[in-house]
Amino acid sequence: MPAIIKTTDTELMQRIIDEIKTCFDPEIPVDIWELGLMYELELLEDNHLNVVMTLTSPNCPVAESLPADVKSKLQLLPNIKSVDLKLTFEPPWEKEMMSEVAQLELGFM
């Protein structure tokens, strides 16, 4: 399931996605974008960013640190005024949400 992206500034959104790709679940050698953990990215006209993401499980050991890491990295991007990050488990993450790149890297293909 690819993330829903809402913006008119595709250049800034690409920088946002590139930054997200620097975030990893320490137990999985694939970035969180390719894992399919990002559900929605909405860049408002005033450069406030709304993010909806999930984790591989509600009991994930990085449940506290990973969302905070994502938010702090995104807040450091030039032109981003603020980041509102919401963590959800609806729908629950499934391995089918991974990109083909992630599935290949993890041996699911």
C-alpha positions in Angstrom: 0.0 0.0 0.0 1.8 3.1 -1.1 1.5 6.3 1.0 -1.2 8.8 0.2 0.7 12.0 -0.8 -1.1 15.3 -0.7 0.8 18.4 -2.0 1.3 20.8 -4.8 5.1 21.1 -4.1 6.5 17.9 -5.6 10.1 19.0 -5.2 9.8 19.5 -1.4 7.8 16.3 -1.1 10.6 14.4 -2.8 13.0 15.8 -0.2 10.6 14.7 2.5 10.5 11.2 1.1 14.3 11.1 0.7 14.6 12.1 4.4 12.2 9.4 5.4 14.3 6.9 3.5 17.1 7.6 6.0 15.0 6.1 8.8 15.3 2.4 9.6 13.8 0.0 12.0 17.0 -1.3 13.6 15.8 -4.9 13.4 15.0 -4.7 9.6 17.7 -3.7 7.1 15.2 -1.8 4.9 14.1 1.9 5.3 10.6 2.6 6.6 9.4 4.1 3.3 10.1 0.8 1.5 8.7 -1.1 4.4 5.4 0.6 3.8 5.2 2.2 7.3 4.2 5.6 5.9 0.4 5.9 5.3 -0.1 9.5 4.5 2.0 12.7 3.9 0.2 16.0 3.6 2.1 19.2 2.9 -0.1 22.1 3.6 0.3 25.4 1.7 2.1 27.0 4.7 4.6 24.1 4.7 3.1 22.4 7.8 3.5 18.7 7.3 1.0 16.1 8.5 2.3 12.5 8.7 0.4 9.3 9.4 2.6 6.3 9.9 2.5 2.9 11.5 5.0 0.3 12.9 5.4 -3.4 12.0 3.6 -4.2 15.3 2.1 -2.4 18.3 4.7 -4.1 20.4 7.6 -2.9 18.3 10.6 -2.2 20.5 11.2 1.1 18.7 7.6 2.3 19.2 8.8 5.3 21.2 12.0 6.2 19.4 11.2 5.6 15.7 8.3 8.1 15.3 10.3 10.6 17.3 13.3 10.1 15.0 11.1 10.5 11.9 9.5 13.7 13.2 12.8 15.3 14.3 14.5 14.6 10.9 11.6 16.0 9.0 11.5 19.2 11.2 15.1 19.9 10.3 14.3 20.1 6.6 14.6 23.6 5.1 11.2 25.1 4.4 9.3 22.8 6.8 7.6 24.9 9.4 6.2 22.1 11.6 5.5 18.4 11.6 2.4 16.8 13.1 3.0 13.0 13.3 0.3 10.6 14.1 1.0 6.9 14.8 -1.8 4.5 13.9 -2.3 0.7 13.7 -5.4 0.9 11.5 -5.0 -0.7 9.1 -2.5 -3.0 10.7 0.8 -3.3 8.9 1.2 -6.5 6.7 4.2 -7.6 4.7 2.3 -7.1 1.5 2.6 -3.3 2.2 6.3 -3.5 1.5 7.6 -2.3 -1.8 9.0 -4.9 -4.3 12.5 -3.5 -3.3 11.9 -4.4 0.3 10.4 -7.7 -0.4 13.3 -8.7 -2.6 15.8 -7.4 0.0 14.2 -9.4 2.8 13.8 -12.6 0.7 10.0 -12.5 0.2 10.3 -12.6 -3.6 
